[in-house]
Each structure stands twice: as C-alpha cells, then as structure tokens.
Amino acid sequence: MSIKEFIKKYDSQNQFQVLKETYKQIEYTVSNSYPDLKFSQTDFNKVIISGLGGSAISGDLLKNFLKDELYVPVTVNRNYFLPSFADEKTLLIASSYSGNTEETLSSFNDALKKGCKIICISTGGKLEKLAEENSTPFIRLQKGFQPRYALGLSFFTLLRLFENMKLISSQSKVTDSIIKLWKDKAGEYSNEGNIAASVAEQLIGYIPIIYSAEDYTNAVGYRFKSQLNENSKLHAFHHEFPEMNHNEIIGWESHQQKKLHTKVIYILDEIYHPQIKKRFQIVSEFIKKADVEIISLQSNEKNFKVRIMDLIFLADWISFYLGVLRGFDPSEIEYINLLKERLS
C-alpha cells in the first residue's frame, strides 16, 4: 500500500489534517483573549507550571525556548502536590487541556492552601469551575483536539502569557516565523517521499533511543519519545547529554543488537557547547561499534527558537507516519483511557 492508503485505513480521526493545520493553533493563541491579572511580576519570584502530557511538555519546551531570557526560575510539576518551596511568592500556572487532569486539579488545591498566585489554562472542565469558584484568571483554549495534538495551543498560550506578564520581551516576530514554517512544512510532509515518512520507514521494527542535550533540546527529545509512545504505539527511550555520558553510555559496552533491535536518533543543534558536540561524536563511535545505526535530526533554520520548533513538528509527523505504517490508529490511546477509568 502507499502511505496515503495507510492513512486512509488507519487514521480514524483524521489527525493527518490536524497536523497539516497545526499552524492555525498558533494563530488562535495570537488572537485569543487574555485576562487582566490582579498581580504583577513583582508579586512572585518563581513560576511552577503544573500539568501532565502535552501541558507539561509545553513547560519543558518553554524552558528550552527561553533558556537565555528567563530571569525567574521556572519549574514543571507533574504531580498531585506542589514542591515544598511553593508559597505566596509563587505563581502557579495550572494547565490541563481537558480541564479534568486529576493531578493538576489536586495541585491547584495545594496552591490555594499555600497562598500561591494562580492562573488556569484549559478548554473548560473541572479546572474552569475551580477557577470560577476561586476568582482565578482563566485562559480558554480551543476545543476539539486530543491533548498531544494541541501543542501549538498549549505552548504558545504559555509564551503569550509570559509576554503579557512582561517576563520576556515580545515574541511576535519569531512566532510569525514559526507559523510560516509549520505551514510550509505541513505542505512538504504531506507529500509522498518526504523526510518524516522516510525516517518513519527506517524505524519500523526497531526501538528508538533518542539523545538530546540538556537545556537546549531535551524537551524536543522527550516530546519525540512521548509521541512515539502514543501515536506509534511503540516503546521508545530518551536521555540527555552530558548526563547520559555518566551512566547510560555503559549499556553500549554489552549491547547485543540481535536481542534488542534499536536505532539511535540524535537531536542536534549548532549552538551546543563545543564539549557537548564532541561528546556526541565520541559516543557515535561506541554506538556504531555495537552495530547500531544513528539517525541525526537537525534543523537548518537561522534562529534557535525556530529550529527547535522545526524539530518538534518533524518529530510529530514521524510519529504519525510510523503509527499508520505499523498498522495502528494514531488517535487510539486505549490503556490511558482504561487507567483513567480504573482510577476513577
């Protein structure tokens, strides 16, 4: 079958079209309304972004994206409670696309007890009700997406919020560049023989091991790993340089490719520290010695922020294509839904 036939057979909710139009999510965040806040940036000295899945990865990505601009510490929280340092000088951003993520709802209540400033981001659900009951600022997201396919909404809402709070300078120019990039790339990745489909084909029958760089692209690597899990229905693993060089590197000494079929994916960027670049090169020798292929993904865009969003978008398409090529519906998340039912 051709790729188009695989898509027609397995893409039950037309995520292909959702991916093509992801740039429209950014446009929504640009035109969306944002509440007037009853506090200013002088009222808090740290930010906690509380969420799971796509909401949490948006926080991780924000830290990569703004790595040279943030002057307040930002922590991403994936739990039912907040860190012990959360207090009245903390801004909690409670982010849940559905509005019903139980860990996020619990952290909201914890923030109330600790006297934190709170802002909520969601399409509605229980989180909106909590915001109404406690007179908490609420930012409404566009409905109709599965959370992992709504990164454009979650991430760029966070970015716009940081702009509005004057924690960062205007990001309008780079945002416009990313809108254009995602629109152009959507056209490219929709055609036969594109790089996203090609990489997906190379990964069939293998377990991907993704390596990125701490503070630069670790959010890209972890997002890719998660998308392979959910969209491709595949185990995938992720680690970061330089930490990987202090533990996981030893696993390659005894790696037996016939027993564990793997391919390594490097997430690379030109602004990595020179020693990080050298580490990637040296580790490549060890991996190839274990008879494992390395696939390198790197963007050629001029701006670092645009480059990481270029890689994010490419990874999303790879995971989509790998799912349908393996004969799976990229929308289905049966075990996640079953777990939620059992927990409730």
C-alpha positions as CSV (number, residue, x, y, z in Angstrom):
1,M,0.0,0.0,0.0
2,S,1.0,3.6,-0.5
3,I,1.3,5.9,2.5
4,K,-1.9,7.6,1.6
5,E,-3.7,4.2,1.7
6,F,-2.2,3.5,5.1
7,I,-3.5,6.9,6.3
8,K,-7.0,6.2,4.8
9,K,-7.1,2.8,6.5
10,Y,-5.8,3.6,10.0
11,D,-6.2,7.4,10.7
12,S,-9.8,7.2,12.0
13,Q,-9.9,10.7,13.4
14,N,-8.1,12.4,10.5
15,Q,-5.0,13.5,12.6
16,F,-3.3,14.0,9.2
17,Q,-5.4,17.1,8.7
18,V,-4.9,18.2,12.3
19,L,-1.1,18.1,11.7
20,K,-1.4,20.0,8.5
21,E,-3.3,22.7,10.2
22,T,-1.3,22.9,13.4
23,Y,-0.1,26.4,12.5
24,K,-3.7,27.6,12.9
25,Q,-3.4,26.8,16.6
26,I,-0.6,29.4,16.9
27,E,-2.8,31.9,15.1
28,Y,-5.6,31.2,17.7
29,T,-3.3,32.0,20.6
30,V,-2.3,35.2,19.0
31,S,-5.9,36.4,18.6
32,N,-7.1,34.8,21.8
33,S,-8.2,37.0,24.8
34,Y,-6.1,37.0,28.0
35,P,-7.4,38.1,31.4
36,D,-6.3,41.1,33.3
37,L,-4.2,39.9,36.2
38,K,-4.7,41.2,39.8
39,F,-0.9,40.9,40.4
40,S,2.3,41.8,38.6
41,Q,5.7,40.2,38.1
42,T,6.9,41.9,41.3
43,D,4.4,39.8,43.3
44,F,6.1,36.5,42.6
45,N,9.7,35.3,42.3
46,K,9.2,31.8,40.9
47,V,6.9,30.0,38.5
48,I,5.5,26.5,38.6
49,I,3.8,25.1,35.5
50,S,1.7,22.2,36.7
51,G,0.4,19.7,34.1
52,L,0.8,16.3,32.5
53,G,1.4,15.1,29.0
54,G,1.2,17.9,26.4
55,S,0.6,20.5,29.0
56,A,3.8,19.6,30.9
57,I,5.9,19.2,27.8
58,S,4.9,22.8,26.8
59,G,6.5,23.9,30.1
60,D,9.7,22.0,29.3
61,L,9.8,23.3,25.8
62,L,9.3,26.9,27.1
63,K,12.4,26.5,29.2
64,N,14.4,25.4,26.2
65,F,12.9,28.1,24.0
66,L,13.6,30.9,26.5
67,K,16.8,29.5,28.0
68,D,18.7,32.8,27.7
69,E,15.8,35.1,28.6
70,L,14.1,33.8,31.8
71,Y,15.2,35.7,34.9
72,V,12.7,33.9,37.2
73,P,13.1,30.2,37.9
74,V,10.5,28.0,36.1
75,T,9.7,24.5,37.4
76,V,7.5,22.0,35.6
77,N,5.4,19.9,38.1
78,R,3.9,16.6,37.2
79,N,2.3,15.5,40.4
80,Y,-0.7,15.8,42.8
81,F,1.1,18.3,45.0
82,L,3.5,21.2,44.7
83,P,7.1,21.3,45.7
84,S,7.7,22.3,49.3
85,F,9.2,25.7,48.2
86,A,5.8,26.8,46.8
87,D,4.5,29.8,48.8
88,E,2.8,33.1,48.5
89,K,5.6,34.3,46.2
90,T,4.9,31.5,43.7
91,L,2.9,31.8,40.5
92,L,1.2,28.5,39.7
93,I,0.1,28.0,36.1
94,A,-2.3,25.1,36.2
95,S,-2.5,23.7,32.7
96,S,-4.8,20.9,31.5
97,Y,-6.3,20.8,28.0
98,S,-9.3,18.8,29.1
99,G,-9.6,20.6,32.4
100,N,-10.0,17.3,34.2
101,T,-6.5,16.0,34.8
102,E,-6.7,14.9,38.4
103,E,-3.0,15.6,39.2
104,T,-3.4,19.2,38.0
105,L,-6.7,19.7,39.9
106,S,-5.0,18.4,43.1
107,S,-2.0,20.8,42.6
108,F,-4.5,23.7,42.1
109,N,-5.9,22.9,45.6
110,D,-2.5,22.6,47.1
111,A,-1.6,26.0,45.6
112,L,-4.7,27.5,47.3
113,K,-3.5,26.2,50.7
114,K,0.0,27.6,50.1
115,G,-1.3,31.0,49.1
116,C,0.2,30.9,45.6
117,K,-0.9,33.2,42.8
118,I,-2.7,31.0,40.2
119,I,-3.6,31.2,36.5
120,C,-5.5,28.4,34.8
121,I,-5.2,27.3,31.1
122,S,-7.8,24.9,29.7
123,T,-10.7,24.2,27.4
124,G,-13.0,24.0,30.4
125,G,-13.9,21.1,32.6
126,K,-13.4,21.0,36.4
127,L,-10.4,23.3,36.2
128,E,-12.6,26.1,34.8
129,K,-15.1,25.5,37.7
130,L,-12.3,25.8,40.2
131,A,-11.1,29.0,38.6
132,E,-14.6,30.5,38.7
133,E,-15.2,29.4,42.4
134,N,-11.9,31.0,43.4
135,S,-11.9,34.1,41.2
136,T,-8.7,32.8,39.4
137,P,-7.7,34.1,36.0
138,F,-8.6,31.6,33.3
139,I,-7.4,31.3,29.7
140,R,-9.6,29.3,27.4
141,L,-8.0,27.0,24.8
142,Q,-9.7,26.0,21.5
143,K,-11.6,22.7,21.8
144,G,-11.7,19.7,19.5
145,F,-8.2,18.2,19.7
146,Q,-6.6,15.4,21.5
147,P,-4.2,17.0,24.0
148,R,-1.0,15.7,22.4
149,Y,-2.1,17.2,19.1
150,A,-2.7,20.6,20.7
151,L,0.9,21.6,21.5
152,G,0.5,24.7,19.4
153,L,-2.3,25.9,21.7
154,S,-0.6,24.9,25.0
155,F,2.9,26.1,24.2
156,F,2.1,29.4,22.5
157,T,-0.5,30.3,25.2
158,L,2.2,29.9,27.8
159,L,4.5,32.0,25.6
160,R,1.9,34.8,25.2
161,L,1.2,34.7,28.9
162,F,4.8,35.3,29.7
163,E,4.9,38.2,27.3
164,N,1.8,39.7,28.8
165,M,3.3,39.5,32.3
166,K,6.4,41.2,30.9
167,L,8.6,38.3,32.0
168,I,10.0,38.3,28.5
169,S,10.2,40.7,25.5
170,S,7.8,40.5,22.6
171,Q,8.0,37.2,20.7
172,S,5.8,38.3,17.8
173,K,8.5,38.1,15.1
174,V,9.7,34.6,15.9
175,T,6.0,33.5,16.4
176,D,5.2,34.7,12.8
177,S,8.3,32.8,11.6
178,I,7.1,29.6,13.2
179,I,3.6,30.0,11.8
180,K,5.1,30.2,8.3
181,L,7.5,27.4,9.0
182,W,4.8,25.0,10.2
183,K,2.5,25.9,7.3
184,D,5.3,25.3,4.7
185,K,6.5,22.1,6.3
186,A,2.9,20.8,6.5
187,G,2.8,21.0,2.7
188,E,6.2,19.3,2.5
189,Y,5.4,16.5,4.9
190,S,2.0,15.8,3.3
191,N,3.6,14.7,0.0
192,E,4.9,11.3,-0.9
193,G,8.6,10.7,-0.3
194,N,9.0,13.3,2.5
195,I,11.7,13.1,5.2
196,A,9.2,12.4,8.0
197,A,7.8,9.4,6.2
198,S,11.3,8.3,5.3
199,V,12.5,8.3,8.9
200,A,9.4,6.5,10.0
201,E,10.0,3.8,7.5
202,Q,13.6,3.4,8.8
203,L,12.3,2.9,12.3
204,I,9.9,0.1,11.5
205,G,11.0,-3.0,13.5
206,Y,13.3,-1.0,15.8
207,I,13.1,0.5,19.3
208,P,14.1,4.2,19.0
209,I,16.6,5.5,21.5
210,I,16.7,9.3,21.4
211,Y,19.6,11.5,22.6
212,S,19.3,15.3,23.0
213,A,21.2,18.0,25.0
214,E,20.2,19.3,28.4
215,D,18.9,22.9,28.4
216,Y,18.9,23.0,24.6
217,T,16.8,20.3,23.1
218,N,15.9,17.9,26.0
219,A,12.2,18.9,25.6
220,V,12.3,18.1,21.9
221,G,13.8,14.6,22.7
222,Y,11.3,13.8,25.4
223,R,8.4,15.1,23.3
224,F,9.5,12.8,20.4
225,K,9.7,9.8,22.8
226,S,6.2,10.5,24.1
227,Q,4.8,10.9,20.6
228,L,6.3,7.6,19.5
229,N,4.6,6.0,22.6
230,E,1.2,7.5,21.9
231,N,1.0,7.9,18.1
232,S,3.2,5.0,17.0
233,K,2.2,2.5,19.9
234,L,5.9,1.9,20.4
235,H,8.4,1.7,23.3
236,A,10.9,4.5,22.9
237,F,13.6,5.8,25.2
238,H,15.2,9.2,25.7
239,H,18.3,10.5,27.6
240,E,20.3,13.7,27.6
241,F,23.9,14.7,27.1
242,P,26.0,15.2,29.1
243,E,24.2,13.1,31.8
244,M,24.0,10.1,29.5
245,N,27.8,10.0,29.4
246,H,27.9,9.3,33.2
247,N,25.6,6.2,33.2
248,E,23.7,5.0,30.1
249,I,26.9,5.0,27.9
250,I,28.0,1.9,29.7
251,G,25.0,0.0,28.3
252,W,26.6,0.2,24.9
253,E,29.5,-1.9,26.0
254,S,27.5,-5.1,26.1
255,H,24.7,-4.2,23.7
256,Q,23.6,-7.1,21.6
257,Q,21.7,-5.8,18.6
258,K,20.3,-9.2,17.7
259,K,18.5,-9.4,21.0
260,L,17.4,-5.7,21.2
261,H,16.7,-4.2,17.8
262,T,17.4,-0.5,18.3
263,K,18.2,2.7,16.3
264,V,19.5,5.8,17.8
265,I,18.2,9.2,17.0
266,Y,20.4,12.2,17.6
267,I,18.7,15.6,18.1
268,L,21.4,18.1,17.2
269,D,21.9,21.8,17.0
270,E,24.7,24.1,16.0
271,I,24.8,26.1,19.3
272,Y,25.6,23.2,21.5
273,H,28.6,23.7,23.8
274,P,31.7,22.5,22.0
275,Q,32.3,19.8,24.5
276,I,28.7,18.6,24.0
277,K,29.3,18.4,20.3
278,K,32.5,16.4,20.9
279,R,30.6,14.0,23.3
280,F,28.1,13.3,20.5
281,Q,30.9,12.5,18.1
282,I,32.7,10.2,20.6
283,V,29.6,8.3,21.6
284,S,28.8,7.8,17.9
285,E,31.9,5.6,17.7
286,F,30.7,3.4,20.6
287,I,27.2,3.1,19.2
288,K,28.4,2.2,15.7
289,K,30.8,-0.3,17.2
290,A,27.6,-2.0,18.6
291,D,26.3,-2.3,15.0
292,V,23.6,0.3,15.7
293,E,22.5,2.9,13.1
294,I,22.3,6.6,14.1
295,I,19.7,8.9,12.5
296,S,20.6,12.5,13.0
297,L,17.9,15.2,13.0
298,Q,18.9,18.8,12.8
299,S,17.2,22.0,11.6
300,N,18.9,24.4,9.2
301,E,16.8,27.4,10.2
302,K,18.7,30.5,11.3
303,N,17.0,31.2,14.6
304,F,17.4,28.7,17.5
305,K,13.8,29.1,18.6
306,V,12.6,28.4,15.1
307,R,14.9,25.4,14.9
308,I,13.6,23.7,17.9
309,M,10.0,24.2,16.8
310,D,11.0,22.8,13.4
311,L,12.3,19.7,15.1
312,I,9.2,19.4,17.2
313,F,7.0,19.5,14.2
314,L,9.1,17.0,12.3
315,A,9.0,14.6,15.2
316,D,5.3,14.8,15.4
317,W,5.0,13.8,11.7
318,I,7.5,11.0,12.1
319,S,5.5,9.5,15.0
320,F,2.2,9.8,13.0
321,Y,3.6,8.1,9.9
322,L,5.3,5.4,12.0
323,G,1.9,4.6,13.6
324,V,-0.1,4.2,10.4
325,L,2.8,2.3,8.7
326,R,2.8,-0.1,11.7
327,G,-1.0,-0.6,11.2
328,F,-2.1,1.4,14.3
329,D,-4.6,4.2,14.7
330,P,-2.6,7.3,15.8
331,S,-5.6,8.5,17.7
332,E,-6.2,5.5,19.9
333,I,-4.9,5.5,23.5
334,E,-6.8,2.6,25.0
335,Y,-4.6,1.9,28.0
336,I,-4.5,5.6,29.1
337,N,-8.3,5.6,29.0
338,L,-8.6,2.3,30.8
339,L,-6.2,3.6,33.5
340,K,-8.3,6.7,34.0
341,E,-11.5,4.6,34.3
342,R,-9.9,2.4,36.9
343,L,-8.6,5.3,38.9
344,S,-12.0,7.0,38.9
